Amino acid sequence: MSAFTEDEIKFKQWVTSWLETYLKSDNSRLLNFVNLFPEPTNPFDFKTQAEYESYVRDNELRTLNGERVKGYQELLIANFMYLNGVEYTYEAPYVSKRRIEIGFDYRPDFYIKDTSIYIEHFGVDRNGGTRPDIDSAKYNESMLSKRALHIECETNLIETFHYEWIEGTLLEGLEARLTEHGIVCKPKDPEEILKKLREEGRIATWSDLMTKALQAIRVERLTKESMIDRFNKAGIAQPNQIAEILDAIHAGYIQELKDQNAIDFDDMIIRAIHSINSEQYIPKWKYILVDEFQDISVARMELITSLIEKGPQPSLTVVGDDWQSIYRFSGGKLELTTRFGELVGDYTETKLQKTFRYNNSIANTAGQFIMENPEQYKKHIETHIKLTQSQVYLLDDKSTGKDGVYERVKEVVQKIRANDTNGSIAVIARYNYLLESAKLNLTSAKLQANISFWSFHKSKGLEADYCVLIGFFQGRLGFPNENKDEAIIE
C-alpha cells in the first residue's frame, strides 16, 4: 500500500510538489492556472448592481500584486502585467504633463509607471452595450470624454474591451498594444512568482483544491472527456483548461504509484473488479449484504455488480438511509440509493420509518426540509416520543456588534441552564472557527460545563439534549457556502 493511504499530509505534500513543478515548467501554464481562480464570470450575466457587488465581495478579486480590483477582467489584465514584469499602479490619480485642472477625480484603471501611458478597460460589447444595471448611453459618453481628455493632455491611452475577453483576444491584444507603445514584456522568473504565491497562501489553497479533485477523479473513475462533459453540463467556465490540468495531475499520480511500486484504496477496488471480470477470481458468495449503502461510490457499486454477474446468482441486500448521505466529498453517490431500481432492476423494499432518537417536532421539521430535494425519498418518520409543542426554534443573531452570534449562543445556553442544570448541550456549526469563538465566549462566561462543540460532519450519530446550530448566513464562507472554486469539486 502507498504511504499516501495512511498519511494525508504526505499525500498533500506530493500534490503541492507536483503543482509547483507543473506551474514553473512554463510561464503560460502559470498565467492560465492563476486565471482559473476565482471562476471567470461574465459581468453581463448580472441583472442588478447588488448582484454584481455581491459577486465581487464574495470572490475576493485580488491580483498577484496585492490589489483588490472591481472585476474579473481587470484581474486578468493586472496579473498579465505582473507576470510579464510591467510595473503599474491600479487606479492612480490622473496627472497630465500639462497638469491642467480636469474638474473631477479621474482615476484610470491602470497607470504604467514612469511613463505617460494609461490603460482603460471598457465594459462594452461590440455594439456599445453594457451590463443591464449600467446606463449604456452615459457609459459610452464617458468613454468619449476620457479619450478626449487624454488627447488634450497629451497622454497615451491603451484601451481594452469586454468583447475582447468574450472573443478570447483580451491579453493577446493588450500585449500587442503595449509593444506598440514601447513597453516590452519580460516574463518574471517562475520561482520568484511561486515564492510570492506560497507566502500569500495561494499555493496551499490550490493544492487543497487539487487534492479534493484528484480524490474525486479516482473514486468516480473519470477521464478527461468525462470531466469536460460534467463541467459543461454544470456551466463551469473554461472546462477544457480545468480538465487538462486535472487530467495531468491524475496521470502524474498514477506514475507516482508506479514509481513507488504501490497501490491505493481505489486501486484495490479497480483491480478487484478486473480480477472478477477477467475470471481470474470466481466469486462464491450466495448472499451479499452492504451496509451504509447511501455512501457507496461508483467504483464500489461496480465491484458489487461484478460479484453478482460472475457469482452463483447471489441474493443482494442493501441497508441505507438517503437522508444520512454525507460522504459525497469522498465519492458517495446518492443516486445509487434513490434510483436503485433503475440501476439494479427489480427489488423488494422495506422501510424502517420509526425512530427512538428524537421527537416528532424535530422529525417533521427536518423531514420537510430534506424532502425539498427531489432526489430524496419521500418518507413520514414516526417517532417514539410525541410532543404537542414545537421543539425547533429559529433565532436571529444579535445584529449589533461583530460577536452577535456568539452573544446569542450565550443567551440561549443561559436560558437552558435556568431550566435544566444538567442537560447536555451541543453547539454545532459548519466551520471550526465558529465553534472556537463560541467556545471562547462561553468559557469566559463560565458556561462551558457539559457542552460539546461539533462540526456538522462530526456530529453524525451523536446526541445531546439541546442542539444549538449556528452559522446560517450567505456568502463565500456561508452555509451552504457560495465558493465558486468548490463548484469544480461538486
LORO-858192 format. One record per residue (C-alpha): residue number from 0; x, y, z. Coordinates in steps of 0.001 Angstrom, whole numbers. Layout:
   i       u       v       w
 NUM       X       Y       Z
...
! end
This chain:
   i       u       v       w
   0       0       0       0
   1    1176    3511    -813
   2    2254    5658    2121
   3    -334    8190     863
   4   -3200    5944    2009
   5   -2317    6343    5698
   6    -611    9739    5644
   7   -2827   12556    4365
   8    -135   15188    4940
   9    2362   13264    2801
  10    -269   12995      52
  11    -925   16763     131
  12    2819   17434      83
  13    3105   15380   -3103
  14     187   17279   -4693
  15    1839   20608   -3768
  16    5193   19500   -5162
  17    3579   18278   -8402
  18    1632   21525   -8785
  19    4711   23727   -8308
  20    6763   21662  -10776
  21    3916   21806  -13309
  22    3487   25584  -12968
  23    7128   26626  -13131
  24    7856   24487  -16182
  25    6090   27024  -18422
  26    5129   30679  -17819
  27    1966   30324  -19893
  28     857   27487  -17609
  29    1309   29758  -14627
  30    -799   32525  -16172
  31   -3522   30110  -17322
  32   -3713   28484  -13901
  33   -3821   31782  -11998
  34   -6637   32946  -14265
  35   -8841   29979  -13341
  36   -9413   31290   -9800
  37  -11808   32703   -8946
  38  -14024   31176  -11606
  39  -14380   33500  -14622
  40  -17794   35164  -14628
  41  -19393   37231  -17377
  42  -20474   40563  -15820
  43  -23251   40853  -18420
  44  -24959   37908  -16667
  45  -25724   40053  -13604
  46  -29104   41773  -13679
  47  -28592   44272  -10837
  48  -25736   46250   -9318
  49  -26346   44498   -5973
  50  -25847   41089   -7630
  51  -22562   42197   -9166
  52  -21287   43796   -5934
  53  -22159   40610   -4043
  54  -20095   38586   -6556
  55  -17090   40915   -6199
  56  -17358   40868   -2409
  57  -17616   37096   -2100
  58  -14933   36180   -4630
  59  -12002   38300   -3370
  60  -10754   39596   -6731
  61   -7189   40195   -5568
  62   -4297   40494   -8030
  63    -860   38900   -7780
  64     366   42417   -6983
  65   -1945   42569   -3960
  66   -4643   44990   -5164
  67   -8336   44243   -4810
  68   -9928   45042   -8181
  69  -13526   45588   -9233
  70  -13879   42931  -11924
  71  -12530   39610  -13193
  72  -11305   41110  -16477
  73   -9318   43770  -14588
  74   -7831   40889  -12594
  75   -6672   39224  -15829
  76   -5035   42439  -17064
  77   -3281   43100  -13741
  78   -1973   39547  -13428
  79    -744   39554  -17032
  80    1273   42719  -16431
  81    2644   41445  -13120
  82    3776   38122  -14594
  83    5377   39937  -17523
  84    7294   42486  -15479
  85    5212   45529  -16470
  86    5126   47791  -13400
  87    1810   49533  -12937
  88    -381   51296  -10386
  89   -4061   50421  -10054
  90   -6477   53365  -10175
  91   -3767   56001   -9671
  92   -4948   59652   -9801
  93   -4629   61009  -13332
  94   -1821   63552  -13737
  95   -1103   65024  -17150
  96    2103   66546  -18479
  97     380   69932  -18609
  98   -1125   69442  -15121
  99   -4364   71125  -16147
 100   -7430   71109  -13902
 101   -9654   68300  -15193
 102  -12625   69057  -12974
 103  -13214   65593  -11442
 104  -11349   62824   -9647
 105  -10376   60763  -12694
 106   -8588   57518  -11912
 107   -7868   55356  -14987
 108   -7857   51610  -14366
 109   -4077   51281  -14704
 110   -1053   53579  -14992
 111    2241   52226  -16369
 112    4920   53519  -14011
 113    7424   56118  -15237
 114    5510   56658  -18499
 115    2595   58749  -19749
 116     660   55565  -20576
 117   -2693   54670  -19024
 118   -4945   51653  -19572
 119   -8733   51773  -19505
 120  -10759   48577  -19677
 121  -14201   49366  -21088
 122  -17073   47040  -20213
 123  -18856   47146  -23560
 124  -19780   44673  -26275
 125  -19097   45384  -29948
 126  -22329   47382  -30174
 127  -21526   49546  -27150
 128  -23874   47572  -24909
 129  -23204   47378  -21163
 130  -24213   45371  -18105
 131  -28021   45502  -17573
 132  -27634   47712  -14477
 133  -25471   50323  -16281
 134  -26840   53144  -18459
 135  -25121   52362  -21788
 136  -25641   55867  -23245
 137  -23935   57537  -20274
 138  -21189   54906  -20235
 139  -20370   55429  -23922
 140  -20423   59187  -23391
 141  -17879   58826  -20570
 142  -15649   56734  -22872
 143  -15600   59574  -25409
 144  -14836   62118  -22665
 145  -11867   60072  -21399
 146  -10437   59703  -24886
 147  -10753   63440  -25480
 148   -9079   64191  -22142
 149   -6032   62060  -22979
 150   -5693   63730  -26375
 151   -5978   67169  -24808
 152   -3458   66376  -22059
 153   -1047   64597  -24404
 154   -1092   61289  -22518
 155   -1343   57864  -24124
 156   -4437   55739  -23589
 157   -4449   51989  -24240
 158   -7975   50633  -24481
 159   -9168   47096  -23854
 160  -12751   45881  -24093
 161  -15169   43348  -22596
 162  -15873   41927  -26062
 163  -12184   41027  -26437
 164  -12493   38791  -23371
 165  -15619   37209  -24857
 166  -13733   36586  -28116
 167  -10607   35279  -26326
 168   -8252   38043  -27532
 169   -8023   40286  -24443
 170   -4461   39540  -23291
 171   -3112   38985  -26784
 172   -4454   42403  -27814
 173   -3100   44048  -24656
 174     403   42701  -25290
 175     335   43975  -28884
 176    -731   47488  -27768
 177    1884   47592  -25018
 178    4535   46683  -27611
 179    3294   49453  -29927
 180    3892   51921  -27074
 181    7406   50628  -26413
 182    6541   48507  -23357
 183    8357   45167  -23652
 184    7001   42175  -21771
 185    9753   40392  -19807
 186    8343   37326  -18044
 187    9319   37096  -14375
 188   11274   34140  -13029
 189    8655   31446  -12199
 190   10476   30648   -8927
 191   10059   34276   -7812
 192    6332   34114   -8579
 193    5887   30770   -6807
 194    7633   32183   -3726
 195    5106   35018   -3627
 196    2191   32629   -4154
 197    3451   30446   -1286
 198    3745   33435    1031
 199     196   34536     227
 200   -1174   31031     879
 201   -2437   30621   -2678
 202    -384   27502   -3395
 203   -1808   25877    -253
 204   -5368   26782   -1302
 205   -4882   25486   -4841
 206   -3162   22350   -3546
 207   -6162   21621   -1318
 208   -8495   22046   -4291
 209   -6348   19749   -6463
 210   -6217   17125   -3691
 211  -10020   17012   -3466
 212  -10323   16935   -7265
 213   -7844   14069   -7567
 214   -9738   12038   -4970
 215  -12992   12645   -6862
 216  -11417   11622  -10173
 217  -10232    8361   -8611
 218  -13499    7291   -6963
 219  -15610    8399   -9949
 220  -13163    6802  -12419
 221  -13200    9902  -14610
 222  -11437   10504  -17896
 223  -10536   13902  -19338
 224  -13543   13672  -21680
 225  -15994   12812  -18891
 226  -14665   15723  -16809
 227  -15197   18146  -19693
 228  -18711   16768  -20147
 229  -19544   17289  -16464
 230  -18068   20801  -16396
 231  -20074   21773  -19486
 232  -23319   20450  -18001
 233  -22642   22337  -14754
 234  -21826   25581  -16572
 235  -18239   25714  -15266
 236  -16154   28286  -17153
 237  -13082   27150  -19122
 238  -13912   23428  -18863
 239  -11140   22301  -21242
 240   -8385   24133  -19353
 241   -9508   22788  -15962
 242   -9900   19231  -17268
 243   -6432   19375  -18865
 244   -4756   20275  -15558
 245   -6757   17715  -13561
 246   -6036   15001  -16132
 247   -2345   15882  -15931
 248   -2214   15547  -12144
 249   -4117   12260  -12340
 250   -1550   10916  -14828
 251    1227   12189  -12549
 252    -336   10428   -9566
 253    -641    7116  -11417
 254    3033    7395  -12392
 255    3965    8168   -8787
 256    2224    4991   -7597
 257    4136    3017  -10249
 258    7403    4576   -9080
 259    6524    3564   -5511
 260    5575      88   -6733
 261    2444     573   -4633
 262   -1349     870   -4850
 263   -4006    2919   -3053
 264   -7537    2047   -1886
 265   -9069    2958   -5250
 266   -6585     632   -6973
 267   -7734   -2166   -4673
 268  -11316   -1751   -5899
 269  -10336   -1277   -9566
 270   -8010   -4320   -9546
 271  -10624   -6430   -7789
 272  -13156   -5552  -10499
 273  -10621   -6502  -13184
 274   -9808   -9812  -11460
 275  -13504  -10760  -11312
 276  -14430   -9614  -14818
 277  -11423  -11411  -16347
 278  -12378  -14527  -14327
 279   -9018  -14680  -12558
 280  -11221  -14923   -9476
 281  -14652  -16592   -9356
 282  -16962  -15259   -6569
 283  -18593  -17996   -4462
 284  -20908  -15975   -2211
 285  -24642  -16720   -2273
 286  -25547  -13761     -72
 287  -24101  -10240    -237
 288  -25001   -7614    2380
 289  -23967   -3961    2012
 290  -24406   -1612    4981
 291  -24378    2248    4848
 292  -25356    1917    1202
 293  -26228    5624     878
 294  -22490    6401     854
 295  -21466    3925   -1843
 296  -19294    5181   -4711
 297  -19417    4390   -8430
 298  -16338    2127   -8241
 299  -17667     175   -5241
 300  -21026    -296   -6952
 301  -19186   -1601   -9999
 302  -17463   -4142   -7752
 303  -20815   -5316   -6337
 304  -22240   -5607   -9863
 305  -19256   -7748  -10889
 306  -19713  -10014   -7839
 307  -23365  -10542   -8792
 308  -22815  -11096  -12516
 309  -19900  -13525  -12073
 310  -21168  -15208   -8899
 311  -23642  -18086   -8306
 312  -26750  -15875   -8703
 313  -26358  -14363   -5228
 314  -29017  -12551   -3205
 315  -28141   -8869   -2638
 316  -29382   -6969     416
 317  -28509   -3333     973
 318  -29241   -1169    4007
 319  -29089    2592    3740
 320  -30725    5907    4560
 321  -30665    8537    1817
 322  -31377   11217    4451
 323  -27978   10460    6010
 324  -25883   10688    2849
 325  -22975   12999    3748
 326  -19958   11418    2046
 327  -20257   12905   -1438
 328  -16823   14527    -952
 329  -15292   11044    -907
 330  -17352    9622   -3756
 331  -20695    8806   -2152
 332  -23310    8648   -4919
 333  -26816    9292   -3560
 334  -28468    8354   -6869
 335  -27340    4738   -6394
 336  -29741    4619   -3444
 337  -32611    6795   -4661
 338  -32581    5305   -8189
 339  -31818    1772   -7065
 340  -34492     192   -9253
 341  -33327    1972  -12414
 342  -29726     897  -11867
 343  -30123   -2614  -10420
 344  -33522   -3869  -11549
 345  -36426   -5466   -9661
 346  -36131   -5443   -5889
 347  -38168   -5663   -2695
 348  -38197   -2604    -433
 349  -38645   -2488    3319
 350  -38896     915    5020
 351  -37841    1396    8627
 352  -39719    4583    9482
 353  -39877    4652   13266
 354  -37156    6348   15286
 355  -36373    6324   19005
 356  -33732    9028   18657
 357  -35758   12252   18548
 358  -39267   13661   18845
 359  -41976   14336   16255
 360  -41315   18106   16166
 361  -37713   17569   15028
 362  -38733   14739   12670
 363  -41391   16842   10921
 364  -39211   19963   10625
 365  -36144   18065    9373
 366  -38198   15904    7014
 367  -39927   18895    5420
 368  -36520   20499    4811
 369  -34815   17373    3441
 370  -37676   16471    1088
 371  -37316   19833    -703
 372  -34561   17929   -2559
 373  -36402   15972   -5282
 374  -33619   13353   -5261
 375  -34582   12193   -1732
 376  -37142    9514    -918
 377  -40464   10806     421
 378  -40889    9456    3963
 379  -43041   10039    7008
 380  -40996    9344   10117
 381  -42887    8002   13147
 382  -41297    8888   16475
 383  -41485    7070   19781
 384  -41558   10410   21620
 385  -44550   12612   20672
 386  -44966   16203   21834
 387  -47571   18879   21114
 388  -45234   21890   21439
 389  -42541   22787   18906
 390  -39015   21764   19849
 391  -37311   23638   16979
 392  -36651   27382   17253
 393  -35248   29759   14652
 394  -33473   32789   16137
 395  -31565   35644   14580
 396  -28182   36636   15928
 397  -27707   39853   17861
 398  -27184   42170   14913
 399  -25246   44783   16888
 400  -21521   44096   17052
 401  -19318   41541   15339
 402  -19806   38939   18116
 403  -23596   38971   17842
 404  -23942   35272   17008
 405  -21769   34248   19991
 406  -23693   36547   22343
 407  -26914   34901   21164
 408  -25435   31434   21847
 409  -24551   32587   25364
 410  -28110   33818   25934
 411  -29563   30514   24690
 412  -27255   28472   26952
 413  -28120   30700   29935
 414  -31830   30148   29246
 415  -31346   26380   29027
 416  -29354   26295   32266
 417  -32019   28327   34062
 418  -34457   25496   33326
 419  -32159   22454   33157
 420  -28893   22462   35089
 421  -27691   19034   33928
 422  -28883   18606   30316
 423  -26213   18012   27667
 424  -25787   20791   25085
 425  -24109   20688   21668
 426  -23080   23758   19688
 427  -22864   22718   16027
 428  -21500   24613   13002
 429  -20073   24099    9514
 430  -16737   25762   10302
 431  -14368   25222   13208
 432  -13647   28943   13611
 433  -17306   29481   14586
 434  -17040   26720   17173
 435  -13785   28069   18611
 436  -15238   31567   19008
 437  -18455   30249   20562
 438  -16419   28107   22979
 439  -14233   31075   23965
 440  -17303   33218   24624
 441  -18984   30561   26787
 442  -15767   29807   28669
 443  -15313   33472   29574
 444  -18886   33448   30910
 445  -18153   30206   32846
 446  -20854   28319   30932
 447  -18768   25571   29293
 448  -19813   22675   31579
 449  -21423   19700   29785
 450  -21252   21449   26390
 451  -19842   19814   23264
 452  -18684   21638   20119
 453  -19163   19642   16924
 454  -18847   20359   13209
 455  -21900   19326   11165
 456  -19873   16459    9751
 457  -18517   15204   13081
 458  -21953   15387   14747
 459  -23365   12486   12708
 460  -24578    9735   15027
 461  -24034   11788   18211
 462  -26730   13051   20560
 463  -27373   15897   23001
 464  -30447   17053   24912
 465  -30176   20505   23326
 466  -28548   21370   19996
 467  -27663   24949   19012
 468  -26858   25254   15281
 469  -25023   28402   14185
 470  -23550   29949   11034
 471  -26503   30010    8629
 472  -25502   33003    6538
 473  -24853   33726    2877
 474  -21533   34213    1157
 475  -18255   32561     347
 476  -17924   31069    3845
 477  -21641   30716    4464
 478  -23709   27575    4751
 479  -24197   26308    2189
 480  -21086   28115    1018
 481  -21078   30022   -2269
 482  -17396   29485   -3015
 483  -17210   29052   -6772
 484  -13937   27103   -6534
 485  -15896   24338   -4800
 486  -18152   24116   -7857
 487  -15321   22301   -9646
 488  -15268   19666   -6903
 489  -19054   19372   -6917
! end
